[in-house]
Amino acid sequence: MLTYCAKQKKKTACLNGSEKFVVTKNERNAMKCQCSECGITKFSFVKGKHGEGIGDILGTFTGSLIKSGTDQFQKVCNTAP
Protein backbone atom coordinates (compact mmCIF):
# COMPACT_ATOMS: atom_id res chain seq x y z
CA MET A 1 0.00 0.00 0.00
CA LEU A 2 1.30 3.46 -0.84
CA THR A 3 1.34 5.88 2.08
CA TYR A 4 2.94 9.28 2.57
CA CYS A 5 6.46 9.33 4.00
CA ALA A 6 7.27 12.60 5.83
CA LYS A 7 11.01 12.07 5.49
CA GLN A 8 10.94 11.42 1.71
CA LYS A 9 8.06 13.92 1.17
CA LYS A 10 6.33 11.54 -1.27
CA LYS A 11 4.17 8.43 -1.29
CA THR A 12 6.19 5.25 -0.93
CA ALA A 13 5.45 1.56 -0.55
CA CYS A 14 5.50 -0.27 2.78
CA LEU A 15 7.88 -3.11 3.56
CA ASN A 16 6.26 -6.52 3.12
CA GLY A 17 5.00 -7.84 6.43
CA SER A 18 5.43 -4.55 8.30
CA GLU A 19 1.80 -3.44 7.89
CA LYS A 20 -0.08 -3.52 11.19
CA PHE A 21 -3.72 -2.48 11.53
CA VAL A 22 -4.68 -0.81 14.82
CA VAL A 23 -7.66 0.93 16.37
CA THR A 24 -6.78 4.21 18.10
CA LYS A 25 -8.02 5.14 21.57
CA ASN A 26 -10.77 7.29 20.00
CA GLU A 27 -11.82 4.22 17.94
CA ARG A 28 -10.49 5.27 14.52
CA ASN A 29 -8.99 2.64 12.25
CA ALA A 30 -5.34 3.13 11.33
CA MET A 31 -2.36 1.37 9.76
CA LYS A 32 1.30 1.46 10.81
CA CYS A 33 4.11 0.30 8.53
CA GLN A 34 7.75 0.90 7.66
CA CYS A 35 8.89 2.84 4.59
CA SER A 36 10.58 0.61 2.01
CA GLU A 37 13.07 3.36 1.05
CA CYS A 38 14.20 4.92 4.36
CA GLY A 39 12.85 2.55 7.06
CA ILE A 40 10.96 5.20 9.04
CA THR A 41 7.66 4.21 10.69
CA LYS A 42 4.64 5.59 8.83
CA PHE A 43 1.11 6.03 10.21
CA SER A 44 -2.08 6.42 8.20
CA PHE A 45 -5.78 6.43 9.00
CA VAL A 46 -7.85 3.99 6.94
CA LYS A 47 -11.47 4.23 5.86
CA GLY A 48 -14.14 2.70 8.02
CA LYS A 49 -17.10 3.58 10.16
CA HIS A 50 -16.33 5.30 13.46
CA GLY A 51 -15.63 2.66 16.07
CA GLU A 52 -15.77 -0.28 13.67
CA GLY A 53 -12.91 -2.72 14.20
CA ILE A 54 -10.63 -3.66 11.31
CA GLY A 55 -11.90 -7.25 11.51
CA ASP A 56 -15.42 -5.99 10.89
CA ILE A 57 -14.28 -4.01 7.85
CA LEU A 58 -12.49 -7.02 6.34
CA GLY A 59 -15.39 -9.34 7.23
CA THR A 60 -17.91 -7.05 5.55
CA PHE A 61 -15.71 -6.77 2.46
CA THR A 62 -15.17 -10.52 2.06
CA GLY A 63 -18.82 -11.23 2.90
CA SER A 64 -19.98 -8.94 0.10
CA LEU A 65 -17.56 -10.61 -2.32
CA ILE A 66 -18.87 -14.06 -1.42
CA LYS A 67 -22.50 -12.89 -1.74
CA SER A 68 -21.90 -11.32 -5.16
CA GLY A 69 -20.06 -14.45 -6.33
CA THR A 70 -22.94 -16.67 -5.17
CA ASP A 71 -25.47 -14.43 -6.95
CA GLN A 72 -23.47 -14.56 -10.18
CA PHE A 73 -23.19 -18.35 -9.91
CA GLN A 74 -26.96 -18.71 -9.46
CA LYS A 75 -27.61 -16.51 -12.53
CA VAL A 76 -25.31 -18.71 -14.63
CA CYS A 77 -26.95 -21.90 -13.37
CA ASN A 78 -30.45 -20.57 -14.04
CA THR A 79 -29.62 -19.61 -17.65
CA ALA A 80 -27.76 -22.84 -18.47
CA PRO A 81 -29.66 -25.26 -20.74
MOLINWO-V666881 format. One record per residue. N is the residue number from 1. RES is the residue in one small letter. SS is DSSP state (H for helix, E for strand, - for the rest). OMEGA is omega as a letter, one per 30 degrees, with the letter a starting at -180 (* if undefined). D_CENTER is the distance of its C-alpha to the mean C-alpha in Angstrom with 2 decimals. Layout:
n: {N;N}
res: {RES;RES}
ss: {SS;SS}
omega: {OMEGA;OMEGA}
d_center: {D_CENTER;D_CENTER}
This chain:
n: {1;2;3;4;5;6;7;8;9;10;11;12;13;14;15;16;17;18;19;20;21;22;23;24;25;26;27;28;29;30;31;32;33;34;35;36;37;38;39;40;41;42;43;44;45;46;47;48;49;50;51;52;53;54;55;56;57;58;59;60;61;62;63;64;65;66;67;68;69;70;71;72;73;74;75;76;77;78;79;80;81}
res: {m;l;t;y;c;a;k;q;k;k;k;t;a;c;l;n;g;s;e;k;f;v;v;t;k;n;e;r;n;a;m;k;c;q;c;s;e;c;g;i;t;k;f;s;f;v;k;g;k;h;g;e;g;i;g;d;i;l;g;t;f;t;g;s;l;i;k;s;g;t;d;q;f;q;k;v;c;n;t;a;p}
ss: {-;E;E;E;E;-;-;-;-;E;E;E;E;E;-;-;-;-;-;E;E;E;E;-;-;-;-;-;E;E;E;E;E;E;E;-;-;-;-;-;E;E;E;E;E;-;-;-;-;-;-;-;-;H;H;H;H;H;H;H;H;H;H;H;H;H;H;H;H;H;H;H;H;H;H;H;H;H;H;-;-}
omega: {l;l;a;l;a;a;a;a;l;l;l;l;l;l;l;l;a;a;a;l;a;l;a;a;l;l;l;l;a;l;l;l;l;l;a;a;a;l;l;l;l;a;a;l;l;a;l;l;l;l;l;a;a;l;l;l;a;l;l;a;a;l;l;l;l;a;a;l;l;l;l;l;l;l;a;a;a;a;a;a;*}
d_center: {8.59;11.42;12.09;15.58;18.07;20.98;23.37;22.97;22.57;20.16;16.60;16.22;14.04;12.98;15.15;14.14;13.62;13.58;9.94;10.26;8.39;11.31;12.89;15.66;19.21;19.11;16.17;13.49;9.90;9.45;8.51;11.65;12.56;15.81;16.99;18.19;21.32;22.67;20.94;20.40;17.67;15.15;13.44;11.10;10.32;7.11;8.11;9.51;13.11;15.27;15.61;13.12;11.73;8.22;10.11;11.31;8.20;7.38;11.18;11.73;9.62;11.48;14.57;14.80;14.57;17.29;19.34;19.39;20.34;23.06;24.38;24.68;26.44;28.86;29.73;30.59;32.66;34.49;35.51;36.59;40.40}
